[in-house]
Amino acid sequence: MVAAAALAVFFLRSDGGSGEVFLQPAAADGNDPFTSSTAKGSAAAAAPATAPSDTGGTRSIEGSTPGLYGGTQSLASCDVERQIRYLTDDQAKGRAFASAAEITPDRIPSYLRGLTSVQLRADTRVTNHGYKNGSATGYQAVLQAGTAVLVDGHGLPRVRCACGNPLGPPVAAKGTPKAKGQSWSGYRAADVVVVSRASTALESMVLYDPQTGQWFERPVGTEGEEDSPVSRPSGGMTSAAPESSSASPPSYPPSKQPVSPPAQPPSEAPGPAYGPPPAAPGRGAP
């Protein structure tokens, strides 16, 4: 009851969201991409079988939760060096990316190399940022399980590898949110999760390989070269998302909120806004 009350308070907050959330399939380029895809392997490989949820709203799961992310041992989900080249070769995109990531352009290489290459294992709510007219334009999105992302040292998704877009924590929408974009088989609004910032910096992440059922550990800031097998952890996430790990709402970056969502949605709508999550539209345009 305490957890439900805390989430309710969060969802009733109005932080300037547009009231629209865009659904983005794992392998789709999306709208207004920053770069060409740097994702590796099959997106479907990390998608878990979801279980019905009776929590009544989006669940907050701490970024340190074992199995929240997945992948294949010794294999990166993203090509970080290629992502760096794309953003440093195009200075305008580099500046826009740095602004959304709250870093300076010269820090892009070290910033990206400090992130960890993984795949989402649950449909996940984020603030996405497209590149349009020389700037980063923020909008609310749900990324499909199986999406290749780069996460930071507190377990928060920071880059979507299929488009190079910087990511941030989600922002609550005004009014009743409306789902847009392309849905996918198995999508259920009640199964969407929000990743909350781990309370302490992580040295490694415990990942799950749904193809083999094996667990392995990946040091933060590595791409698989230092992976090592581990035993199944207590309370780890396997085929379904766990209950909320705490009553706390998702954390925002300390310095400021993510780039405000644009008055108009991206060129062609990509997904949903904050909660409770809306039901999925039919495939294709809403």
Secondary structure, DSSP 8 states (H G I E B T S, - for coil): -HHHHHHHHHHH---SB-SEEEEE-TT---SS-SSS--B-S-GGGG--------SSS-EEEETT-TTSEE-BTTB-SB-HHHHHHHHHHSHHHHHHHHHHHTS-GGGHHHHHHTSEEEEESS-EEEEEEEEETTEEEEEEEEE-TT-EEEE-TTS-EEEETTTTEEEE----BSSS-EEEE---TT--GGG-EEEE--SS--SEEEEEETTTTEEEEEETT--STT-EEE---TT--SSS--S-S-S------SS-------SS--SS-----SSS------SS--
